[in-house]
Amino acid sequence: MKNVYFYLTILFYLTIFISCGKKLPPVNIYQSDEYKNLTKKELITGESIWATACFRCHRYGTNGAVILEEKEYWDANASKGLDELFKSVWEGKKGEEGVMPPKGFCNLCSEDEIRYSVLYLFHLAKKAQEAAEIQVKEKQS
Ligand code: HEC
């Protein structure tokens, strides 16, 4: 009897897998396993790319880039999922006020390095947004 339940469960998951597996909606970056399971080493890799490439535009909003404190922009972007965001950076993207060059100027970067830099950007964005929120609260009190 136990076996029947076992196979029924497998059949159940298989059906779900086959019906949903065709086109899964993107997972929000903040909810993705890649983001949640970032190791220290991966963060350091991401940080080094950020500091040598992404930083120059995204820290101060240079060249029409959006700074990390813009919570609404990054929250909306997070829902596009890692694959699409990686693609934007890898291939470059024309924004409303400026252009991001392919690989965000890190021409020697590998795909993994760019992926980690995107994940690091969201990791840092959360910190920058929290810090900005505290500042606003301090000013109010
Ligand atoms: C020369 C300036 C510049 C550099 C360097 C740069 N970016 Fe950008 N980035 C932009 C601009 C401009 C946009 C588009 C803004 C908009 O949506 O209007 C953008 C958008 C993005 C987006 C959102 C993409 C989307 O699909 O909406 C991500 C993620 C991103 N950048 C990550 C990075 C990362 C990671 C790096 C470093 C590897 C980097 N950027 C380097 C200028 C830059």
Backbone and ligand atoms as CSV (ligand in chain L), in Angstrom:
chain,resi,resn,atom,element,x,y,z
A,1,MET,N,N,0.838,-1.210,0.000
A,1,MET,CA,C,0.000,0.000,0.000
A,1,MET,C,C,0.871,1.257,0.000
A,2,LYS,N,N,1.873,1.190,0.802
A,2,LYS,CA,C,2.812,2.310,0.885
A,2,LYS,C,C,3.351,2.673,-0.497
A,3,ASN,N,N,3.668,1.610,-1.260
A,3,ASN,CA,C,4.224,1.796,-2.586
A,3,ASN,C,C,3.303,2.586,-3.502
A,4,VAL,N,N,1.998,2.311,-3.381
A,4,VAL,CA,C,1.027,2.997,-4.232
A,4,VAL,C,C,1.110,4.501,-3.977
A,5,TYR,N,N,1.155,4.863,-2.700
A,5,TYR,CA,C,1.242,6.292,-2.373
A,5,TYR,C,C,2.518,6.898,-2.918
A,6,PHE,N,N,3.550,6.108,-2.828
A,6,PHE,CA,C,4.855,6.580,-3.316
A,6,PHE,C,C,4.779,6.915,-4.802
A,7,TYR,N,N,4.187,5.965,-5.583
A,7,TYR,CA,C,4.113,6.216,-7.026
A,7,TYR,C,C,3.129,7.326,-7.358
A,8,LEU,N,N,2.067,7.407,-6.578
A,8,LEU,CA,C,1.096,8.473,-6.823
A,8,LEU,C,C,1.743,9.835,-6.589
A,9,THR,N,N,2.556,9.895,-5.544
A,9,THR,CA,C,3.242,11.162,-5.257
A,9,THR,C,C,4.184,11.525,-6.390
A,10,ILE,N,N,4.905,10.540,-6.856
A,10,ILE,CA,C,5.825,10.806,-7.968
A,10,ILE,C,C,5.063,11.274,-9.196
A,11,LEU,N,N,3.954,10.588,-9.478
A,11,LEU,CA,C,3.132,10.948,-10.634
A,11,LEU,C,C,2.627,12.388,-10.500
A,12,PHE,N,N,2.209,12.720,-9.310
A,12,PHE,CA,C,1.707,14.054,-9.008
A,12,PHE,C,C,2.776,15.116,-9.332
A,13,TYR,N,N,3.971,14.897,-8.802
A,13,TYR,CA,C,5.039,15.877,-9.037
A,13,TYR,C,C,5.475,15.906,-10.495
A,14,LEU,N,N,5.451,14.738,-11.126
A,14,LEU,CA,C,5.823,14.682,-12.534
A,14,LEU,C,C,4.866,15.520,-13.372
A,15,THR,N,N,3.572,15.387,-13.070
A,15,THR,CA,C,2.562,16.148,-13.812
A,15,THR,C,C,2.811,17.637,-13.645
A,16,ILE,N,N,3.040,18.026,-12.410
A,16,ILE,CA,C,3.297,19.450,-12.158
A,16,ILE,C,C,4.544,19.878,-12.914
A,17,PHE,N,N,5.557,19.050,-12.824
A,17,PHE,CA,C,6.832,19.384,-13.455
A,17,PHE,C,C,6.659,19.554,-14.955
A,18,ILE,N,N,5.938,18.631,-15.566
A,18,ILE,CA,C,5.780,18.685,-17.017
A,18,ILE,C,C,4.898,19.869,-17.431
A,19,SER,N,N,3.838,20.104,-16.670
A,19,SER,CA,C,2.935,21.180,-17.089
A,19,SER,C,C,3.522,22.554,-16.802
A,20,CYS,N,N,4.308,22.683,-15.739
A,20,CYS,CA,C,4.853,24.005,-15.423
A,20,CYS,C,C,6.232,24.186,-16.015
A,21,GLY,N,N,6.879,23.074,-16.307
A,21,GLY,CA,C,8.279,23.136,-16.693
A,21,GLY,C,C,8.508,23.843,-18.015
A,22,LYS,N,N,7.454,23.996,-18.795
A,22,LYS,CA,C,7.639,24.574,-20.127
A,22,LYS,C,C,8.146,25.994,-20.053
A,23,LYS,N,N,7.428,26.827,-19.323
A,23,LYS,CA,C,7.941,28.177,-19.161
A,23,LYS,C,C,7.662,28.652,-17.747
A,24,LEU,N,N,8.677,28.530,-16.922
A,24,LEU,CA,C,8.515,28.960,-15.544
A,24,LEU,C,C,8.628,30.476,-15.478
A,25,PRO,N,N,7.794,31.098,-14.669
A,25,PRO,CA,C,7.952,32.547,-14.507
A,25,PRO,C,C,9.264,32.817,-13.766
A,26,PRO,N,N,9.877,33.973,-13.995
A,26,PRO,CA,C,11.153,34.231,-13.332
A,26,PRO,C,C,10.979,34.309,-11.810
A,27,VAL,N,N,11.994,33.872,-11.108
A,27,VAL,CA,C,11.967,33.972,-9.644
A,27,VAL,C,C,12.580,35.311,-9.253
A,28,ASN,N,N,11.877,36.035,-8.419
A,28,ASN,CA,C,12.404,37.297,-7.915
A,28,ASN,C,C,13.810,37.063,-7.348
A,29,ILE,N,N,14.736,37.949,-7.702
A,29,ILE,CA,C,16.132,37.777,-7.264
A,29,ILE,C,C,16.211,37.514,-5.756
A,30,TYR,N,N,15.510,38.328,-4.985
A,30,TYR,CA,C,15.617,38.216,-3.526
A,30,TYR,C,C,15.105,36.870,-3.007
A,31,GLN,N,N,14.240,36.216,-3.792
A,31,GLN,CA,C,13.729,34.915,-3.365
A,31,GLN,C,C,14.475,33.740,-4.007
A,32,SER,N,N,15.443,34.060,-4.854
A,32,SER,CA,C,16.113,32.987,-5.601
A,32,SER,C,C,17.130,32.262,-4.727
A,33,ASP,N,N,17.352,30.994,-5.048
A,33,ASP,CA,C,18.361,30.214,-4.312
A,33,ASP,C,C,19.737,30.838,-4.498
A,34,GLU,N,N,19.986,31.326,-5.718
A,34,GLU,CA,C,21.309,31.918,-5.982
A,34,GLU,C,C,21.591,33.069,-5.013
A,35,TYR,N,N,20.565,33.875,-4.746
A,35,TYR,CA,C,20.746,35.025,-3.852
A,35,TYR,C,C,20.840,34.571,-2.399
A,36,LYS,N,N,19.924,33.674,-2.032
A,36,LYS,CA,C,19.864,33.259,-0.627
A,36,LYS,C,C,21.078,32.445,-0.206
A,37,ASN,N,N,21.647,31.704,-1.160
A,37,ASN,CA,C,22.771,30.834,-0.797
A,37,ASN,C,C,24.128,31.399,-1.187
A,38,LEU,N,N,24.187,32.712,-1.399
A,38,LEU,CA,C,25.473,33.308,-1.775
A,38,LEU,C,C,26.531,32.994,-0.722
A,39,THR,N,N,27.654,32.485,-1.161
A,39,THR,CA,C,28.726,32.222,-0.209
A,39,THR,C,C,29.592,33.477,-0.100
A,40,LYS,N,N,30.422,33.469,0.917
A,40,LYS,CA,C,31.300,34.615,1.130
A,40,LYS,C,C,32.208,34.826,-0.095
A,41,LYS,N,N,32.666,33.708,-0.626
A,41,LYS,CA,C,33.576,33.785,-1.772
A,41,LYS,C,C,32.871,34.418,-2.980
A,42,GLU,N,N,31.612,34.016,-3.195
A,42,GLU,CA,C,30.859,34.560,-4.328
A,42,GLU,C,C,30.591,36.054,-4.129
A,43,LEU,N,N,30.303,36.424,-2.881
A,43,LEU,CA,C,30.072,37.843,-2.604
A,43,LEU,C,C,31.327,38.659,-2.877
A,44,ILE,N,N,32.472,38.106,-2.492
A,44,ILE,CA,C,33.737,38.819,-2.709
A,44,ILE,C,C,34.013,38.958,-4.206
A,45,THR,N,N,33.718,37.891,-4.964
A,45,THR,CA,C,33.868,37.979,-6.421
A,45,THR,C,C,32.966,39.084,-6.972
A,46,GLY,N,N,31.708,39.055,-6.562
A,46,GLY,CA,C,30.762,40.072,-7.030
A,46,GLY,C,C,31.203,41.468,-6.648
A,47,GLU,N,N,31.692,41.575,-5.417
A,47,GLU,CA,C,32.100,42.893,-4.928
A,47,GLU,C,C,33.269,43.447,-5.742
A,48,SER,N,N,34.197,42.565,-6.110
A,48,SER,CA,C,35.366,43.058,-6.833
A,48,SER,C,C,34.971,43.551,-8.226
A,49,ILE,N,N,33.990,42.904,-8.836
A,49,ILE,CA,C,33.517,43.380,-10.152
A,49,ILE,C,C,32.761,44.694,-9.980
A,50,TRP,N,N,31.934,44.709,-8.954
A,50,TRP,CA,C,31.185,45.939,-8.653
A,50,TRP,C,C,32.150,47.111,-8.503
A,51,ALA,N,N,33.202,46.901,-7.704
A,51,ALA,CA,C,34.123,47.985,-7.368
A,51,ALA,C,C,34.965,48.425,-8.556
A,52,THR,N,N,35.156,47.534,-9.532
A,52,THR,CA,C,35.978,47.942,-10.663
A,52,THR,C,C,35.138,48.373,-11.869
A,53,ALA,N,N,33.873,47.935,-11.941
A,53,ALA,CA,C,33.092,48.263,-13.136
A,53,ALA,C,C,31.760,48.956,-12.824
A,54,CYS,N,N,30.886,48.258,-12.150
A,54,CYS,CA,C,29.507,48.735,-11.964
A,54,CYS,C,C,29.432,50.003,-11.128
A,55,PHE,N,N,30.297,50.060,-10.133
A,55,PHE,CA,C,30.346,51.155,-9.179
A,55,PHE,C,C,30.348,52.529,-9.855
A,56,ARG,N,N,31.122,52.660,-10.917
A,56,ARG,CA,C,31.321,53.991,-11.481
A,56,ARG,C,C,30.029,54.590,-12.027
A,57,CYS,N,N,29.079,53.783,-12.394
A,57,CYS,CA,C,27.797,54.338,-12.842
A,57,CYS,C,C,26.719,54.230,-11.757
A,58,HIS,N,N,26.643,53.049,-11.130
A,58,HIS,CA,C,25.500,52.819,-10.242
A,58,HIS,C,C,25.657,53.429,-8.849
A,59,ARG,N,N,26.880,53.836,-8.477
A,59,ARG,CA,C,27.018,54.449,-7.149
A,59,ARG,C,C,26.437,55.863,-7.144
A,60,TYR,N,N,26.750,56.640,-8.171
A,60,TYR,CA,C,26.319,58.044,-8.159
A,60,TYR,C,C,25.329,58.366,-9.272
A,61,GLY,N,N,24.891,57.367,-10.008
A,61,GLY,CA,C,23.919,57.628,-11.072
A,61,GLY,C,C,24.552,58.252,-12.302
A,62,THR,N,N,25.821,57.974,-12.520
A,62,THR,CA,C,26.524,58.514,-13.681
A,62,THR,C,C,26.009,57.843,-14.963
A,63,ASN,N,N,26.044,58.567,-16.062
A,63,ASN,CA,C,25.644,58.022,-17.375
A,63,ASN,C,C,24.211,57.488,-17.401
A,64,GLY,N,N,23.354,58.100,-16.615
A,64,GLY,CA,C,21.943,57.695,-16.652
A,64,GLY,C,C,21.647,56.407,-15.910
A,65,ALA,N,N,22.622,55.901,-15.122
A,65,ALA,CA,C,22.382,54.681,-14.338
A,65,ALA,C,C,21.545,55.026,-13.104
A,66,VAL,N,N,20.968,54.009,-12.519
A,66,VAL,CA,C,20.105,54.228,-11.358
A,66,VAL,C,C,20.856,53.828,-10.089
A,67,ILE,N,N,20.884,54.718,-9.099
A,67,ILE,CA,C,21.615,54.425,-7.859
A,67,ILE,C,C,20.868,53.377,-7.032
A,68,LEU,N,N,21.612,52.731,-6.150
A,68,LEU,CA,C,21.060,51.596,-5.405
A,68,LEU,C,C,19.975,52.002,-4.408
A,69,GLU,N,N,19.990,53.273,-3.996
A,69,GLU,CA,C,18.991,53.732,-3.020
A,69,GLU,C,C,17.583,53.805,-3.613
A,70,GLU,N,N,17.480,53.762,-4.935
A,70,GLU,CA,C,16.164,53.838,-5.597
A,70,GLU,C,C,15.431,52.512,-5.430
A,71,LYS,N,N,14.835,52.342,-4.249
A,71,LYS,CA,C,14.233,51.056,-3.899
A,71,LYS,C,C,13.190,50.581,-4.932
A,72,GLU,N,N,12.339,51.502,-5.342
A,72,GLU,CA,C,11.258,51.107,-6.262
A,72,GLU,C,C,11.807,50.519,-7.561
A,73,TYR,N,N,12.829,51.185,-8.095
A,73,TYR,CA,C,13.424,50.723,-9.349
A,73,TYR,C,C,14.016,49.328,-9.178
A,74,TRP,N,N,14.791,49.121,-8.105
A,74,TRP,CA,C,15.478,47.840,-7.946
A,74,TRP,C,C,14.520,46.740,-7.527
A,75,ASP,N,N,13.483,47.094,-6.749
A,75,ASP,CA,C,12.492,46.071,-6.391
A,75,ASP,C,C,11.763,45.592,-7.649
A,76,ALA,N,N,11.418,46.546,-8.513
A,76,ALA,CA,C,10.730,46.169,-9.756
A,76,ALA,C,C,11.651,45.328,-10.626
A,77,ASN,N,N,12.919,45.702,-10.659
A,77,ASN,CA,C,13.878,44.945,-11.456
A,77,ASN,C,C,14.133,43.556,-10.898
A,78,ALA,N,N,14.104,43.436,-9.568
A,78,ALA,CA,C,14.373,42.143,-8.923
A,78,ALA,C,C,13.401,41.085,-9.435
A,79,SER,N,N,12.180,41.520,-9.745
A,79,SER,CA,C,11.170,40.551,-10.165
A,79,SER,C,C,11.408,40.034,-11.587
A,80,LYS,N,N,12.308,40.679,-12.321
A,80,LYS,CA,C,12.629,40.161,-13.662
A,80,LYS,C,C,13.424,38.860,-13.577
A,81,GLY,N,N,14.041,38.627,-12.423
A,81,GLY,CA,C,14.794,37.386,-12.248
A,81,GLY,C,C,16.236,37.491,-12.737
A,82,LEU,N,N,17.054,36.612,-12.211
A,82,LEU,CA,C,18.498,36.680,-12.487
A,82,LEU,C,C,18.843,36.524,-13.966
A,83,ASP,N,N,18.160,35.590,-14.669
A,83,ASP,CA,C,18.533,35.326,-16.055
A,83,ASP,C,C,18.378,36.558,-16.937
A,84,GLU,N,N,17.245,37.226,-16.783
A,84,GLU,CA,C,17.010,38.395,-17.641
A,84,GLU,C,C,17.969,39.538,-17.276
A,85,LEU,N,N,18.201,39.722,-15.979
A,85,LEU,CA,C,19.087,40.815,-15.565
A,85,LEU,C,C,20.526,40.543,-16.000
A,86,PHE,N,N,20.902,39.284,-15.884
A,86,PHE,CA,C,22.243,38.910,-16.359
A,86,PHE,C,C,22.373,39.255,-17.841
A,87,LYS,N,N,21.335,38.921,-18.593
A,87,LYS,CA,C,21.349,39.170,-20.034
A,87,LYS,C,C,21.477,40.673,-20.317
A,88,SER,N,N,20.745,41.487,-19.559
A,88,SER,CA,C,20.825,42.943,-19.747
A,88,SER,C,C,22.254,43.428,-19.584
A,89,VAL,N,N,22.926,42.913,-18.548
A,89,VAL,CA,C,24.287,43.385,-18.287
A,89,VAL,C,C,25.250,42.791,-19.314
A,90,TRP,N,N,25.091,41.518,-19.606
A,90,TRP,CA,C,26.017,40.842,-20.527
A,90,TRP,C,C,25.963,41.478,-21.918
A,91,GLU,N,N,24.748,41.792,-22.359
A,91,GLU,CA,C,24.601,42.336,-23.714
A,91,GLU,C,C,24.564,43.855,-23.742
A,92,GLY,N,N,24.412,44.468,-22.564
A,92,GLY,CA,C,24.264,45.913,-22.496
A,92,GLY,C,C,22.800,46.285,-22.580
A,93,LYS,N,N,22.484,47.486,-22.120
A,93,LYS,CA,C,21.078,47.880,-22.122
A,93,LYS,C,C,20.937,49.385,-22.279
A,94,LYS,N,N,19.965,49.757,-23.109
A,94,LYS,CA,C,19.673,51.171,-23.278
A,94,LYS,C,C,18.581,51.534,-22.292
A,95,GLY,N,N,18.896,52.435,-21.384
A,95,GLY,CA,C,17.899,52.852,-20.401
A,95,GLY,C,C,17.225,54.131,-20.834
A,96,GLU,N,N,16.443,54.688,-19.909
A,96,GLU,CA,C,15.727,55.917,-20.260
A,96,GLU,C,C,16.675,57.097,-20.426
A,97,GLU,N,N,17.736,57.098,-19.604
A,97,GLU,CA,C,18.607,58.269,-19.646
A,97,GLU,C,C,20.051,57.972,-20.009
A,98,GLY,N,N,20.326,56.744,-20.313
A,98,GLY,CA,C,21.704,56.424,-20.651
A,98,GLY,C,C,21.834,54.987,-21.110
A,99,VAL,N,N,23.059,54.607,-21.423
A,99,VAL,CA,C,23.290,53.264,-21.948
A,99,VAL,C,C,24.282,52.522,-21.060
A,100,MET,N,N,23.955,51.272,-20.758
A,100,MET,CA,C,24.925,50.420,-20.070
A,100,MET,C,C,25.664,49.621,-21.136
A,101,PRO,N,N,26.973,49.743,-21.160
A,101,PRO,CA,C,27.727,48.988,-22.176
A,101,PRO,C,C,27.692,47.497,-21.863
A,102,PRO,N,N,27.919,46.643,-22.884
A,102,PRO,CA,C,27.952,45.200,-22.626
A,102,PRO,C,C,28.917,44.879,-21.489
A,103,LYS,N,N,28.528,43.949,-20.632
A,103,LYS,CA,C,29.296,43.527,-19.457
A,103,LYS,C,C,29.569,44.684,-18.497
A,104,GLY,N,N,28.821,45.770,-18.612
A,104,GLY,CA,C,29.012,46.900,-17.695
A,104,GLY,C,C,30.450,47.375,-17.671
A,105,PHE,N,N,31.112,47.328,-18.796
A,105,PHE,CA,C,32.508,47.762,-18.966
A,105,PHE,C,C,33.533,46.749,-18.478
A,106,CYS,N,N,33.078,45.640,-17.911
A,106,CYS,CA,C,34.061,44.659,-17.435
A,106,CYS,C,C,34.323,43.668,-18.565
A,107,ASN,N,N,35.110,44.113,-19.540
A,107,ASN,CA,C,35.269,43.334,-20.768
A,107,ASN,C,C,35.900,41.966,-20.563
A,108,LEU,N,N,36.703,41.843,-19.510
A,108,LEU,CA,C,37.376,40.566,-19.290
A,108,LEU,C,C,36.578,39.642,-18.380
A,109,CYS,N,N,35.413,40.118,-17.953
A,109,CYS,CA,C,34.623,39.326,-17.002
A,109,CYS,C,C,34.041,38.067,-17.649
A,110,SER,N,N,33.981,36.996,-16.851
A,110,SER,CA,C,33.334,35.766,-17.311
A,110,SER,C,C,31.838,35.866,-17.004
A,111,GLU,N,N,31.083,34.918,-17.537
A,111,GLU,CA,C,29.639,34.914,-17.278
A,111,GLU,C,C,29.363,34.806,-15.780
A,112,ASP,N,N,30.100,33.934,-15.102
A,112,ASP,CA,C,29.895,33.772,-13.664
A,112,ASP,C,C,30.184,35.061,-12.915
A,113,GLU,N,N,31.255,35.726,-13.302
A,113,GLU,CA,C,31.616,36.965,-12.609
A,113,GLU,C,C,30.511,38.012,-12.763
A,114,ILE,N,N,29.960,38.110,-13.978
A,114,ILE,CA,C,28.883,39.081,-14.189
A,114,ILE,C,C,27.658,38.682,-13.368
A,115,ARG,N,N,27.380,37.382,-13.331
A,115,ARG,CA,C,26.233,36.910,-12.559
A,115,ARG,C,C,26.405,37.281,-11.073
A,116,TYR,N,N,27.600,37.053,-10.550
A,116,TYR,CA,C,27.837,37.383,-9.141
A,116,TYR,C,C,27.787,38.890,-8.907
A,117,SER,N,N,28.208,39.663,-9.910
A,117,SER,CA,C,28.169,41.119,-9.719
A,117,SER,C,C,26.717,41.596,-9.674
A,118,VAL,N,N,25.844,40.940,-10.451
A,118,VAL,CA,C,24.424,41.302,-10.403
A,118,VAL,C,C,23.854,40.948,-9.015
A,119,LEU,N,N,24.174,39.744,-8.551
A,119,LEU,CA,C,23.686,39.327,-7.230
A,119,LEU,C,C,24.245,40.240,-6.148
A,120,TYR,N,N,25.510,40.610,-6.284
A,120,TYR,CA,C,26.117,41.498,-5.287
A,120,TYR,C,C,25.436,42.858,-5.307
A,121,LEU,N,N,25.106,43.339,-6.511
A,121,LEU,CA,C,24.437,44.637,-6.627
A,121,LEU,C,C,23.137,44.637,-5.807
A,122,PHE,N,N,22.380,43.543,-5.888
A,122,PHE,CA,C,21.118,43.488,-5.135
A,122,PHE,C,C,21.377,43.347,-3.635
A,123,HIS,N,N,22.429,42.626,-3.292
A,123,HIS,CA,C,22.828,42.485,-1.898
A,123,HIS,C,C,23.171,43.872,-1.315
A,124,LEU,N,N,23.941,44.632,-2.081
A,124,LEU,CA,C,24.358,45.963,-1.643
A,124,LEU,C,C,23.178,46.934,-1.654
A,125,ALA,N,N,22.295,46.772,-2.630
A,125,ALA,CA,C,21.134,47.662,-2.730
A,125,ALA,C,C,20.304,47.581,-1.450
A,126,LYS,N,N,20.111,46.357,-0.959
A,126,LYS,CA,C,19.346,46.183,0.282
A,126,LYS,C,C,20.002,46.969,1.413
A,127,LYS,N,N,21.316,46.890,1.513
A,127,LYS,CA,C,22.036,47.591,2.583
A,127,LYS,C,C,21.917,49.101,2.409
A,128,ALA,N,N,22.108,49.567,1.173
A,128,ALA,CA,C,22.057,51.001,0.899
A,128,ALA,C,C,20.660,51.540,1.200
A,129,GLN,N,N,19.642,50.745,0.857
A,129,GLN,CA,C,18.265,51.194,1.090
A,129,GLN,C,C,17.958,51.249,2.588
A,130,GLU,N,N,18.464,50.265,3.338
A,130,GLU,CA,C,18.247,50.275,4.791
A,130,GLU,C,C,18.919,51.488,5.417
A,131,ALA,N,N,20.141,51.766,4.966
A,131,ALA,CA,C,20.881,52.907,5.507
A,131,ALA,C,C,20.147,54.205,5.195
A,132,ALA,N,N,19.616,54.317,3.981
A,132,ALA,CA,C,18.901,55.532,3.588
A,132,ALA,C,C,17.642,55.702,4.433
A,133,GLU,N,N,16.996,54.591,4.741
A,133,GLU,CA,C,15.775,54.629,5.546
A,133,GLU,C,C,16.076,55.126,6.971
A,134,ILE,N,N,17.182,54.641,7.544
A,134,ILE,CA,C,17.569,55.064,8.887
A,134,ILE,C,C,17.850,56.566,8.903
A,135,GLN,N,N,18.516,57.031,7.849
A,135,GLN,CA,C,18.823,58.460,7.779
A,135,GLN,C,C,17.563,59.300,7.764
A,136,VAL,N,N,16.576,58.864,6.995
A,136,VAL,CA,C,15.315,59.607,6.923
A,136,VAL,C,C,14.657,59.640,8.290
A,137,LYS,N,N,14.660,58.485,8.963
A,137,LYS,CA,C,14.035,58.416,10.295
A,137,LYS,C,C,14.741,59.334,11.283
A,138,GLU,N,N,16.073,59.368,11.211
A,138,GLU,CA,C,16.833,60.222,12.129
A,138,GLU,C,C,16.516,61.691,11.902
A,139,LYS,N,N,16.361,62.045,10.632
A,139,LYS,CA,C,16.045,63.441,10.311
A,139,LYS,C,C,14.666,63.812,10.840
A,140,GLN,N,N,13.749,62.845,10.804
A,140,GLN,CA,C,12.381,63.129,11.242
A,140,GLN,C,C,12.284,63.306,12.741
A,141,SER,N,N,13.135,62.569,13.503
A,141,SER,CA,C,12.994,62.643,14.963
A,141,SER,C,C,13.789,63.804,15.543
L,1,HEC,C1,C,28.404,53.201,-18.130
L,1,HEC,C2,C,27.506,53.104,-16.995
L,1,HEC,C3,C,27.130,51.746,-16.440
L,1,HEC,C4,C,27.964,50.756,-15.960
L,1,HEC,C5,C,29.493,50.754,-15.900
L,1,HEC,C6,C,27.095,49.704,-15.469
L,1,HEC,N1,N,25.772,50.028,-15.660
L,1,HEC,FE1,FE,24.162,48.903,-15.148
L,1,HEC,N2,N,22.929,50.267,-16.023
L,1,HEC,C7,C,23.331,51.448,-16.620
L,1,HEC,C8,C,22.185,52.074,-17.265
L,1,HEC,C9,C,22.198,53.392,-18.021
L,1,HEC,C10,C,21.082,51.193,-17.029
L,1,HEC,C11,C,19.632,51.377,-17.506
L,1,HEC,C12,C,18.895,52.251,-16.536
L,1,HEC,C13,C,17.416,52.317,-16.838
L,1,HEC,O1,O,16.720,51.320,-16.631
L,1,HEC,O2,O,16.967,53.389,-17.278
L,1,HEC,C14,C,21.584,50.092,-16.239
L,1,HEC,C15,C,20.791,49.025,-15.784
L,1,HEC,C16,C,21.250,47.970,-15.024
L,1,HEC,C17,C,20.434,46.889,-14.541
L,1,HEC,C18,C,18.941,46.700,-14.801
L,1,HEC,C19,C,18.799,45.957,-16.105
L,1,HEC,C20,C,17.380,45.781,-16.562
L,1,HEC,O3,O,17.095,44.750,-17.202
L,1,HEC,O4,O,16.535,46.636,-16.295
L,1,HEC,C21,C,21.251,46.043,-13.845
L,1,HEC,C22,C,20.871,44.742,-13.149
L,1,HEC,C23,C,22.573,46.598,-13.897
L,1,HEC,N3,N,22.548,47.781,-14.611
L,1,HEC,C24,C,23.682,46.021,-13.320
L,1,HEC,C25,C,24.995,46.421,-13.590
L,1,HEC,C26,C,26.154,45.646,-13.196
L,1,HEC,C27,C,26.114,44.343,-12.419
L,1,HEC,C28,C,27.243,46.339,-13.639
L,1,HEC,C29,C,28.703,45.943,-13.533
L,1,HEC,C30,C,29.097,44.671,-14.076
L,1,HEC,C31,C,26.753,47.543,-14.314
L,1,HEC,N4,N,25.384,47.546,-14.263
L,1,HEC,C32,C,27.568,48.516,-14.887
L,1,HEC,C33,C,24.621,51.965,-16.637
L,1,HEC,C34,C,25.760,51.276,-16.254
